[in-house]
Amino acid sequence: MTRTLPIIFCVLALLPFPAAARLVGPPEAWQQPSNARDLAEIRRSGVLRVLVNQSRNSSGEVNGEAIGVEYHRLRAFEQYLNRDAQGRRISLKLIPKAKDQLLAALQRGEGDVVAPGELIGLHGGPDIRASAPIRHDVPLVLVSRQGERRYKRLEQLAGRTLTLPAGSAAGDAVRDVNQRLALRKLAPIKVEWVDPSLAVEDVLEMVQAGIFSVTAAEQPIAERWAKVMPKLRIERHLVLDNRGDMVWFTRRDAGILHASIDRFLNGYRTPADQDVVFQRVYRRLYKVHTPLERADRQRLEKLRPVLQRYAGQNQLDWLNLAAVAFKESSLDPKARGASGATGLMQITSSAANSVGVNDIHSLESNVQASAKYMAKLRRMFFGSPKLNERERMAFVLAAYNMGPERVQSLRAEARRRGLNPNQWFFQVERIAAEQVGMGVVSYVNSVNKYYLAYDRDRERLEPAQKLASRDK
């Protein structure tokens, strides 16, 4: 036993713990609740404020049609509250937040209910209560890609990497598994926490694409997305944990609201056709594939000098240009598109002319025009210091796809609705999905995923820079 304890302590010191840098915003401290409201006050106001996980799996609409799994349940709860209403009817106000920040926002009184749509632990909130379970004992299962290596036991993952979105309940489950592995003197499972612009469905898509090897997700979520991502393989026999319940949350002092939620959830039955619209909308959208296959790497290496040259001249990351090129033309300088778009970057003559480039048919001029146009968009429309660089690039991509004036109008609408106009992912993109459709949302998400795939392999994609740094 005395020899085992030092091993355990050493392994525990190396285990992955979520860091503040993985959050969309700063970590929130628990505070005394304010603006506490029970059902009577909610009825008087006419608004039930619901804090929802900003994941597309959980909430949202596309062209007026409900998509998120929690969205359906919440609309049914709205009808339940209004079924015998004698006075003012209650309407829902959905407030999307990063999963990590939902309970803290409830504690501060920014909402009345939390409906996460995923497993979420009640950490440190004595004034918060969980509802009756929506699902009992939800398995957290491994998800990989069809055709990849199969694992029979969790022990075979020792020393391997599991890719997880920020706030995933699988993080705690991995720590428990690693303690068991340590007792057997096996290496811990490593966790790669992804960029906060990626939700659980994005990580699943990147696993399907072969960009990530394996992830973990709640089995109901994995099964739902496997309907539109047929290359996913759900490893139902590899369960990290199955002790968690999917629930809603209220503040403890909202007892009547809490009782109403429990009565509703105990009687609610999910409609058999709930995912019909979900499958129709998303089936053709999740088509990201890895940009790092051997042939694609070779094409990128040939294009790297020109991409780096014009990215450097315009203060852009060359891998952002590479991601756009992969999405637009599959790295084919001779590609021809619709509406006059042409070349590697699929830029139009009008966009090129606006930055003083008159010829877009050679590789050099095509990349030059695209880089200058993106820099112009960034400078003229998205230069505010309130935008972080990932969000700034997302807005530039949206404007590259649909025009800057349209993007600015979406930001204005987001501000009017109480969303963050400086955050594209999960905020302004909600307005885009509702008003424009999933085209621009899918475009920005795809380019972002290609960029993140390139960025995690940056050292191998930038041999010249690597050698130069060694020579200094």
C-alpha atoms as one frame of an Amber mdcrd trajectory, in Angstrom:
protein
   0.000   0.000   0.000   2.829   2.403   0.830   4.234   1.990  -2.662   0.806
   2.478  -4.281  -0.046   5.812  -2.643   2.799   7.862  -4.232   1.775   6.517
  -7.639  -1.821   7.609  -7.078  -0.794  11.082  -5.943   1.516  11.535  -8.944
  -1.173  10.489 -11.392  -3.797  12.687  -9.767  -1.475  15.658 -10.127  -1.387
  15.078 -13.862  -5.128  14.667 -14.323  -6.976  17.200 -16.509  -8.910  19.895
 -14.705 -10.967  22.504 -16.568  -9.137  25.810 -16.781 -10.606  29.287 -16.942
  -9.112  29.697 -20.420 -11.504  27.052 -21.679 -14.563  29.102 -20.837 -16.310
  31.437 -23.244 -16.163  34.154 -20.590 -14.592  34.674 -17.178 -15.467  32.181
 -14.427 -18.326  33.402 -12.288 -18.178  33.459  -8.495 -21.178  32.319  -6.484
 -23.085  35.241  -5.026 -26.191  35.686  -2.921 -29.296  35.378  -5.103 -30.901
  38.573  -6.334 -34.143  39.204  -8.206 -35.553  35.988  -6.714 -38.915  35.280
  -8.370 -41.442  32.568  -7.726 -44.342  31.636  -9.995 -46.699  34.399  -8.790
 -44.228  37.140  -9.704 -43.408  35.394 -12.984 -47.127  35.435 -13.836 -47.354
  39.133 -13.015 -44.406  39.892 -15.288 -45.673  37.600 -18.056 -42.152  36.280
 -18.735 -40.374  33.106 -17.623 -36.628  33.606 -18.068 -34.987  30.337 -19.040
 -31.215  29.965 -19.037 -30.378  27.465 -21.757 -27.171  25.790 -22.793 -26.046
  27.601 -25.920 -25.389  24.273 -27.686 -27.425  23.787 -30.872 -28.408  20.401
 -29.477 -30.313  22.047 -26.650 -32.168  25.067 -27.975 -32.905  27.210 -30.975
 -34.876  27.611 -34.173 -34.051  27.476 -37.877 -36.331  29.512 -40.119 -39.017
  29.440 -37.442 -38.854  25.666 -36.839 -37.853  24.277 -33.441 -34.630  22.269
 -33.467 -33.194  22.013 -29.947 -34.306  19.082 -27.813 -34.909  21.338 -24.793
 -36.745  23.840 -26.966 -39.583  21.350 -27.524 -39.835  20.515 -23.829 -39.779
  24.176 -22.816 -42.541  25.088 -25.251 -44.636  22.276 -23.805 -43.976  23.662
 -20.308 -45.069  27.107 -21.500 -48.373  25.581 -22.641 -48.667  23.726 -19.330
 -48.315  26.958 -17.340 -50.901  28.685 -19.528 -53.445  25.845 -19.746 -55.748
  27.329 -17.056 -54.379  30.854 -16.950 -56.955  33.304 -15.639 -54.740  36.367
 -15.785 -51.706  37.306 -17.832 -50.235  34.524 -19.952 -46.609  33.544 -19.540
 -44.165  33.596 -22.457 -40.630  32.216 -22.489 -37.499  34.292 -22.785 -34.583
  32.019 -23.682 -31.187  33.238 -22.461 -28.298  31.223 -23.967 -25.162  30.878
 -21.858 -22.046  28.761 -21.926 -22.742  25.541 -20.049 -20.093  26.404 -17.451
 -21.909  29.627 -16.575 -25.543  28.499 -16.329 -25.818  27.810 -12.603 -23.883
  30.922 -11.637 -26.249  33.013 -13.765 -29.237  31.392 -12.026 -27.643  32.120
  -8.655 -27.282  35.792  -9.589 -30.939  36.012 -10.567 -30.401  36.382 -14.328
 -32.983  33.678 -14.990 -35.703  31.661 -13.287 -34.923  28.193 -14.638 -31.876
  26.419 -16.059 -32.635  23.877 -18.794 -29.205  22.571 -19.889 -30.178  19.590
 -22.051 -26.981  17.851 -20.918 -25.637  16.446 -17.687 -24.468  19.188 -15.389
 -23.221  18.829 -11.833 -24.588  20.958  -9.000 -21.242  22.275  -7.772 -21.226
  24.725  -4.873 -24.764  26.106  -5.180 -26.607  25.550  -1.866 -29.483  27.790
  -2.969 -30.208  25.796  -6.135 -32.444  22.745  -6.490 -32.589  20.093  -9.173
 -35.938  19.121 -10.655 -37.412  15.687 -11.016 -35.210  13.764 -13.478 -35.942
  14.040 -17.179 -33.739  10.974 -17.661 -32.378   8.723 -14.907 -28.871   7.298
 -14.785 -27.699   8.665 -18.136 -24.683   6.752 -19.520 -21.645   8.752 -20.594
 -20.359   6.654 -23.482 -17.374   6.799 -25.783 -18.006   7.815 -29.385 -15.584
   7.116 -32.228 -15.687   6.833 -36.012 -16.767   3.887 -38.121 -13.728   2.001
 -39.355 -11.391   3.207 -36.617  -9.920   1.029 -33.880 -12.470  -0.581 -31.562
 -11.919  -0.749 -27.817 -13.350  -3.578 -25.764 -12.491  -2.209 -22.320 -11.881
   1.247 -20.838  -8.430   0.082 -19.739  -7.382   0.056 -23.406  -7.703   3.861
 -23.403  -4.904   4.207 -20.859  -2.441   6.814 -22.130  -4.724   7.835 -25.014
  -6.485  11.160 -25.565 -10.186  11.888 -25.198 -11.424  15.114 -26.803 -14.164
  16.954 -24.875 -16.112  20.216 -25.197 -15.863  22.759 -22.373 -18.086  21.879
 -19.442 -18.533  18.230 -20.403 -19.608  16.017 -17.516 -17.211  13.439 -18.913
 -14.331  15.444 -17.400 -15.281  14.377 -13.874 -15.969  10.835 -15.075 -12.489
  10.577 -16.606 -10.936  11.592 -13.292 -12.774   8.735 -11.592 -11.654   6.279
 -14.270  -8.082   7.510 -13.972  -8.074   6.790 -10.259  -8.981   3.196 -11.043
  -6.310   3.040 -13.729  -3.739   4.342 -11.262  -4.525   1.509  -8.852  -3.638
  -0.870 -11.672  -0.479   1.122 -12.446  -1.813   2.139 -15.867  -1.298   5.511
 -17.535  -4.179   8.010 -17.187  -6.562   8.887 -20.004  -5.586  12.325 -21.280
  -8.218  14.991 -21.952  -7.997  17.543 -24.750 -10.397  20.397 -23.961 -11.407
  22.008 -27.230 -11.934  25.630 -28.199 -15.069  27.148 -26.562 -16.547  27.845
 -30.012 -17.257  24.088 -30.210 -20.261  22.466 -28.525 -20.886  18.752 -28.069
 -22.374  18.387 -31.559 -19.330  20.100 -33.097 -16.954  17.675 -31.400 -19.076
  14.765 -32.605 -18.873  16.114 -36.150 -15.099  16.410 -35.920 -14.898  12.821
 -34.666 -17.002  11.726 -37.646 -14.626  13.671 -39.893 -11.569  11.964 -38.428
 -10.130  15.207 -37.019 -10.555  13.929 -33.436 -10.194  10.240 -32.612 -12.630
   9.700 -29.779 -14.906  11.706 -27.504 -17.501  11.008 -24.820 -21.076  12.199
 -24.653 -24.387  11.456 -23.003 -25.795   8.423 -24.811 -29.109  10.124 -25.750
 -27.191  13.049 -27.288 -24.826  10.761 -29.194 -27.764   8.714 -30.514 -29.625
  11.838 -31.604 -26.702  13.206 -33.606 -25.876   9.804 -35.072 -29.151  10.196
 -37.001 -27.481  12.936 -39.082 -23.851  11.785 -38.701 -23.953   8.181 -39.929
 -20.205   7.585 -39.623 -20.289   7.930 -35.836 -19.885   4.746 -33.813 -21.418
   4.795 -30.332 -19.488   2.483 -28.025 -22.398   1.633 -25.704 -20.343  -0.982
 -23.857 -17.720   1.630 -22.856 -19.452   3.628 -20.118 -17.424   6.218 -18.203
 -20.243   6.831 -15.744 -23.997   6.253 -15.488 -24.966   7.884 -12.201 -26.077
  11.282 -13.480 -29.614  12.496 -14.149 -30.698  15.056 -16.743 -32.635  17.735
 -14.844 -33.690  21.363 -14.793 -32.697  23.716 -11.988 -34.440  26.448 -10.001
 -33.484  28.533  -7.013 -34.478  26.974  -3.711 -36.647  29.955  -2.784 -38.853
  29.438  -5.881 -40.766  26.567  -4.345 -44.033  26.905  -6.287 -42.201  27.147
  -9.631 -40.126  24.118  -8.665 -43.246  22.101  -7.794 -44.874  23.082 -11.108
 -41.796  21.929 -13.028 -41.771  18.593 -11.210 -45.454  17.981 -11.948 -44.938
  18.874 -15.603 -41.830  16.710 -16.068 -43.418  13.724 -14.343 -46.254  13.806
 -16.872 -44.367  14.883 -19.998 -43.772  12.380 -22.803 -41.420  13.170 -25.665
 -43.325  13.231 -28.994 -42.389  10.392 -31.319 -41.823  12.820 -34.218 -39.780
  15.344 -32.244 -36.635  14.957 -34.374 -38.274  15.040 -37.807 -37.376  18.693
 -38.421 -33.975  18.232 -36.764 -33.096  15.435 -39.179 -34.393  17.294 -42.225
 -32.475  20.493 -41.425 -29.183  18.984 -40.311 -28.803  15.904 -42.506 -27.054
  17.816 -45.302 -25.187  20.321 -43.140 -22.733  18.253 -41.135 -20.300  17.361
 -43.900 -16.969  18.539 -42.493 -14.109  16.210 -43.332 -10.514  16.267 -42.252
  -8.312  18.733 -44.148  -5.192  16.800 -43.130  -5.251  13.778 -45.420  -1.950
  13.168 -47.180  -3.042  14.596 -50.554  -4.531  17.684 -48.892  -1.340  18.244
 -46.899   0.682  18.100 -50.109  -1.602  20.643 -51.791  -1.437  22.919 -48.773
   2.356  22.735 -48.688   2.506  23.951 -52.312   0.141  26.815 -51.492   1.738
  27.737 -48.179   4.202  30.383 -49.495   1.522  32.476 -51.205  -0.939  32.094
 -48.312   1.718  33.146 -45.809   2.859  36.074 -47.945  -0.529  37.743 -48.227
  -1.653  36.777 -44.745   1.459  38.479 -43.380   0.896  41.611 -45.462  -2.639
  41.904 -44.031  -2.020  40.865 -40.415  -3.945  37.618 -40.798  -3.148  34.106
 -39.630  -2.275  32.191 -42.789  -4.124  29.148 -41.454  -7.339  31.180 -41.493
  -6.784  31.743 -45.213  -5.982  28.049 -45.610  -9.226  27.082 -43.843 -11.260
  29.364 -46.115  -9.499  27.933 -49.173 -10.211  24.367 -48.067 -13.880  25.159
 -47.505 -14.296  27.214 -50.689 -12.359  25.185 -53.244 -10.827  22.118 -51.557
  -7.486  23.872 -52.206  -8.047  23.944 -55.984  -6.790  27.212 -57.553  -8.742
  26.432 -60.750 -12.131  26.059 -59.045 -15.105  27.895 -60.500 -18.137  28.721
 -58.392 -21.503  30.404 -58.600 -22.191  34.133 -58.986 -18.792  34.801 -60.528
 -16.760  33.499 -57.586 -13.543  31.948 -58.761 -10.203  30.511 -57.820  -8.706
  29.158 -54.627 -10.560  31.607 -52.385 -13.756  31.823 -54.464 -13.735  35.608
 -54.359 -15.855  37.707 -56.735 -14.591  40.438 -59.036 -16.647  43.070 -57.195
 -15.101  42.174 -53.830 -11.619  42.180 -55.392 -12.220  45.518 -57.095 -13.242
  47.039 -53.754  -9.681  46.475 -52.503  -7.927  47.500 -55.720  -7.311  44.067
 -57.271  -8.566  43.865 -60.853  -7.536  40.328 -61.795  -8.630  37.330 -59.698
  -7.686  34.538 -62.099  -4.072  33.949 -61.115  -3.321  32.246 -57.800  -1.331
  35.212 -56.502  -3.958  37.815 -57.267  -6.795  35.585 -56.023  -5.190  35.129
 -52.611  -4.096  38.769 -52.489  -7.637  39.969 -53.167  -9.132  37.646 -50.575
  -6.638  38.588 -47.868  -7.070  42.314 -48.540 -10.856  41.968 -48.552 -10.876
  40.106 -45.224  -8.570  42.711 -43.720 -10.907  45.430 -44.970 -13.922  43.727
 -43.415 -12.098  43.368 -40.126 -10.902  46.960 -40.093 -14.123  48.648 -41.182
 -16.744  46.534 -39.419 -15.221  44.320 -36.753 -12.282  46.252 -35.332 -13.786
  46.828 -31.884 -11.574  45.760 -28.961 -14.720  44.216 -27.420 -14.360  41.308
 -29.848 -11.865  38.567 -29.088  -9.885  37.311 -32.077 -11.829  34.068 -32.560
 -15.143  35.907 -32.616 -13.693  38.684 -34.791 -12.681  36.124 -37.405 -16.107
  34.488 -37.214 -17.777  37.818 -38.042 -15.300  38.374 -40.892 -16.165  34.935
 -42.286 -19.891  35.606 -42.010 -19.404  38.918 -43.846 -17.216  37.213 -46.463
 -20.106  34.804 -47.049 -23.145  37.109 -46.958 -21.947  40.714 -46.881 -21.008
  42.959 -43.945 -24.202  45.033 -43.881 -26.332  41.926 -43.365 -24.078  40.751
 -40.545 -24.307  44.138 -38.841 -28.099  43.978 -38.996 -27.990  40.555 -37.326
 -25.791  41.992 -34.574 -28.271  44.819 -34.051 -31.119  42.329 -33.728 -29.084
  40.248 -31.283 -28.512  43.349 -29.139 -32.223  44.153 -29.228 -33.042  40.656
 -27.947 -30.537  40.776 -25.120 -27.978  38.523 -26.806 -24.289  39.358 -27.023
 -23.713  41.236 -30.314 -19.951  40.704 -29.939 -20.198  36.902 -29.956 -21.010
  35.126 -33.201 -20.886  31.565 -31.927 -24.168  30.597 -30.217 -25.340  34.231
 -29.972 -25.562  36.215 -33.228 -25.586  32.927 -35.140 -28.951  32.169 -33.450
 -30.432  35.213 -35.174 -28.782  34.178 -38.455 -30.297  30.687 -38.218 -33.751
  32.115 -37.518 -33.735  34.840 -40.155 -31.409  33.611 -42.892 -31.193  29.863
 -42.387 -28.328  27.509 -41.664 -26.224  28.362 -44.729 -24.048  31.067 -43.193
 -24.022  29.324 -39.796 -22.760  26.130 -41.390 -20.190  28.074 -43.442 -18.635
  29.817 -40.432 -18.706  26.632 -38.349 -17.010  24.624 -41.092 -14.215  27.133
 -41.670 -13.719  27.431 -37.912 -13.359  23.656 -37.597 -10.881  23.496 -40.457
  -8.880  26.276 -38.828  -8.857  24.483 -35.467  -7.775  21.264 -37.200  -4.901
  23.109 -38.861  -3.997  25.011 -35.697  -3.590  21.876 -33.557  -1.167  20.587
 -36.220   0.558  23.952 -36.725   4.083  22.791 -35.942   4.053  20.242 -38.740
   2.418  22.677 -41.160   5.001  25.412 -40.557   8.378  23.706 -40.986  10.087
  26.925 -42.090   9.064  28.812 -38.951  10.044  25.880 -36.769  13.535  25.700
 -38.289  13.976  29.457 -38.073  13.116  29.492 -34.369  15.694  26.729 -33.733
  18.414  28.749 -35.459  17.894  31.839 -33.270
